[in-house]
Amino acid sequence: MKRDNILVDKSFSFAVRIVNLYKYLCSDKKEFVLSKQLLRSGTSIGANISESQDAQSTNDFISKLSIALKEAKESKYWIELLKETEYLTKKESDSLVNDLIELIKLLVTIIKTTKDNNGK
């Protein structure tokens, strides 16, 4: 029986939130540029995590998770910019950033542990 993977699950849930936010920003706020950037980076996190599950090597695994980490940090930037430009409320942005911080902590821990366990 397959166990649940908290990182895969959280990154997928975050991607769903980002897609729904993108639809809202486009339809209700008529914002298309920043939201598109967030859509790309926010959904890329889960895509790279998903790819890492079938990595060809430890280095490939670390590489995919490192890309996911970079995309998470980029997503945080776009969310903060959307808040500061008043496309998102503080409450909306805080909720998204809190999810990102969880993902970032998980990614950093997994990358570090994998490197430590493989003498890198």
C-alpha positions as a Markdown table, in Angstrom:
| # | Residue | x | y | z |
|---|---|---|---|---|
| 1 | Met | 0.0 | 0.0 | 0.0 |
| 2 | Lys | 1.4 | 3.4 | -1.0 |
| 3 | Arg | 2.0 | 5.8 | 1.9 |
| 4 | Asp | 1.0 | 9.4 | 1.7 |
| 5 | Asn | 3.8 | 11.8 | 1.0 |
| 6 | Ile | 3.3 | 15.0 | 2.9 |
| 7 | Leu | 5.6 | 17.0 | 0.5 |
| 8 | Val | 3.8 | 15.8 | -2.6 |
| 9 | Asp | 0.4 | 16.4 | -1.0 |
| 10 | Lys | 1.2 | 19.9 | 0.3 |
| 11 | Ser | 2.8 | 21.0 | -2.9 |
| 12 | Phe | -0.2 | 19.8 | -4.9 |
| 13 | Ser | -2.6 | 21.5 | -2.6 |
| 14 | Phe | -0.6 | 24.7 | -2.9 |
| 15 | Ala | -0.7 | 24.4 | -6.7 |
| 16 | Val | -4.5 | 24.1 | -6.6 |
| 17 | Arg | -4.6 | 27.3 | -4.5 |
| 18 | Ile | -2.4 | 29.1 | -7.0 |
| 19 | Val | -4.5 | 28.1 | -10.0 |
| 20 | Asn | -7.6 | 29.3 | -8.2 |
| 21 | Leu | -5.9 | 32.5 | -7.2 |
| 22 | Tyr | -4.8 | 33.0 | -10.8 |
| 23 | Lys | -8.4 | 32.6 | -12.0 |
| 24 | Tyr | -9.6 | 35.1 | -9.4 |
| 25 | Leu | -6.8 | 37.7 | -10.2 |
| 26 | Cys | -7.6 | 37.5 | -13.9 |
| 27 | Ser | -11.4 | 37.6 | -13.7 |
| 28 | Asp | -12.0 | 39.9 | -10.7 |
| 29 | Lys | -8.9 | 42.1 | -10.5 |
| 30 | Lys | -8.0 | 42.1 | -14.2 |
| 31 | Glu | -4.4 | 41.5 | -13.3 |
| 32 | Phe | -2.6 | 39.3 | -15.8 |
| 33 | Val | 1.2 | 39.8 | -15.6 |
| 34 | Leu | 2.1 | 39.2 | -12.0 |
| 35 | Ser | -0.5 | 36.5 | -11.6 |
| 36 | Lys | 1.0 | 34.6 | -14.6 |
| 37 | Gln | 4.4 | 34.7 | -13.0 |
| 38 | Leu | 3.0 | 33.3 | -9.8 |
| 39 | Leu | 1.0 | 30.7 | -11.7 |
| 40 | Arg | 4.3 | 29.4 | -13.3 |
| 41 | Ser | 6.4 | 29.4 | -10.2 |
| 42 | Gly | 3.7 | 28.2 | -7.8 |
| 43 | Thr | 2.7 | 25.2 | -9.9 |
| 44 | Ser | 6.3 | 24.4 | -10.8 |
| 45 | Ile | 7.0 | 23.6 | -7.1 |
| 46 | Gly | 4.8 | 20.5 | -7.1 |
| 47 | Ala | 5.8 | 19.5 | -10.7 |
| 48 | Asn | 9.5 | 19.4 | -9.6 |
| 49 | Ile | 8.7 | 17.5 | -6.4 |
| 50 | Ser | 6.6 | 15.1 | -8.4 |
| 51 | Glu | 9.5 | 14.6 | -10.9 |
| 52 | Ser | 11.9 | 14.0 | -7.9 |
| 53 | Gln | 9.9 | 10.9 | -6.9 |
| 54 | Asp | 11.2 | 9.1 | -10.0 |
| 55 | Ala | 14.7 | 10.6 | -9.9 |
| 56 | Gln | 17.4 | 8.6 | -11.8 |
| 57 | Ser | 20.0 | 9.2 | -9.0 |
| 58 | Thr | 20.5 | 11.0 | -5.7 |
| 59 | Asn | 22.0 | 13.9 | -7.5 |
| 60 | Asp | 18.9 | 14.1 | -9.8 |
| 61 | Phe | 16.7 | 13.9 | -6.7 |
| 62 | Ile | 18.6 | 16.8 | -5.0 |
| 63 | Ser | 18.5 | 18.8 | -8.2 |
| 64 | Lys | 14.7 | 18.5 | -8.7 |
| 65 | Leu | 14.1 | 19.4 | -5.0 |
| 66 | Ser | 16.5 | 22.3 | -5.3 |
| 67 | Ile | 14.6 | 23.7 | -8.3 |
| 68 | Ala | 11.3 | 23.3 | -6.3 |
| 69 | Leu | 12.9 | 25.3 | -3.5 |
| 70 | Lys | 13.9 | 28.1 | -5.9 |
| 71 | Glu | 10.4 | 28.2 | -7.3 |
| 72 | Ala | 8.9 | 28.3 | -3.8 |
| 73 | Lys | 11.1 | 31.3 | -3.0 |
| 74 | Glu | 10.2 | 33.0 | -6.3 |
| 75 | Ser | 6.5 | 32.4 | -5.5 |
| 76 | Lys | 6.9 | 34.1 | -2.1 |
| 77 | Tyr | 8.3 | 37.1 | -3.9 |
| 78 | Trp | 5.3 | 37.3 | -6.3 |
| 79 | Ile | 2.8 | 36.9 | -3.4 |
| 80 | Glu | 4.5 | 39.7 | -1.5 |
| 81 | Leu | 4.5 | 41.9 | -4.5 |
| 82 | Leu | 0.8 | 41.2 | -5.1 |
| 83 | Lys | 0.1 | 42.2 | -1.5 |
| 84 | Glu | 2.1 | 45.4 | -1.7 |
| 85 | Thr | 0.4 | 46.4 | -4.9 |
| 86 | Glu | -3.0 | 45.7 | -3.2 |
| 87 | Tyr | -4.1 | 42.8 | -5.4 |
| 88 | Leu | -4.1 | 40.6 | -2.3 |
| 89 | Thr | -5.1 | 41.4 | 1.2 |
| 90 | Lys | -2.7 | 40.8 | 4.1 |
| 91 | Lys | -4.8 | 37.9 | 5.2 |
| 92 | Glu | -4.7 | 36.3 | 1.7 |
| 93 | Ser | -1.0 | 36.7 | 1.3 |
| 94 | Asp | -0.2 | 35.6 | 4.8 |
| 95 | Ser | -2.1 | 32.4 | 4.3 |
| 96 | Leu | -0.2 | 31.6 | 1.1 |
| 97 | Val | 3.1 | 32.6 | 2.5 |
| 98 | Asn | 2.5 | 30.4 | 5.5 |
| 99 | Asp | 2.0 | 27.4 | 3.2 |
| 100 | Leu | 5.1 | 28.3 | 1.3 |
| 101 | Ile | 7.2 | 28.5 | 4.5 |
| 102 | Glu | 6.0 | 25.0 | 5.4 |
| 103 | Leu | 7.1 | 23.8 | 1.9 |
| 104 | Ile | 10.4 | 25.6 | 2.1 |
| 105 | Lys | 11.2 | 24.1 | 5.5 |
| 106 | Leu | 10.3 | 20.6 | 4.3 |
| 107 | Leu | 12.4 | 21.0 | 1.1 |
| 108 | Val | 15.4 | 22.4 | 3.0 |
| 109 | Thr | 15.3 | 19.6 | 5.5 |
| 110 | Ile | 15.0 | 16.8 | 2.8 |
| 111 | Ile | 17.8 | 18.3 | 0.7 |
| 112 | Lys | 20.1 | 18.7 | 3.7 |
| 113 | Thr | 19.4 | 15.2 | 5.0 |
| 114 | Thr | 19.9 | 13.7 | 1.6 |
| 115 | Lys | 23.2 | 15.5 | 1.1 |
| 116 | Asp | 24.4 | 14.5 | 4.6 |
| 117 | Asn | 23.4 | 10.9 | 4.1 |
| 118 | Asn | 25.3 | 10.8 | 0.8 |
| 119 | Gly | 28.4 | 12.6 | 1.9 |
| 120 | Lys | 27.8 | 15.7 | -0.2 |
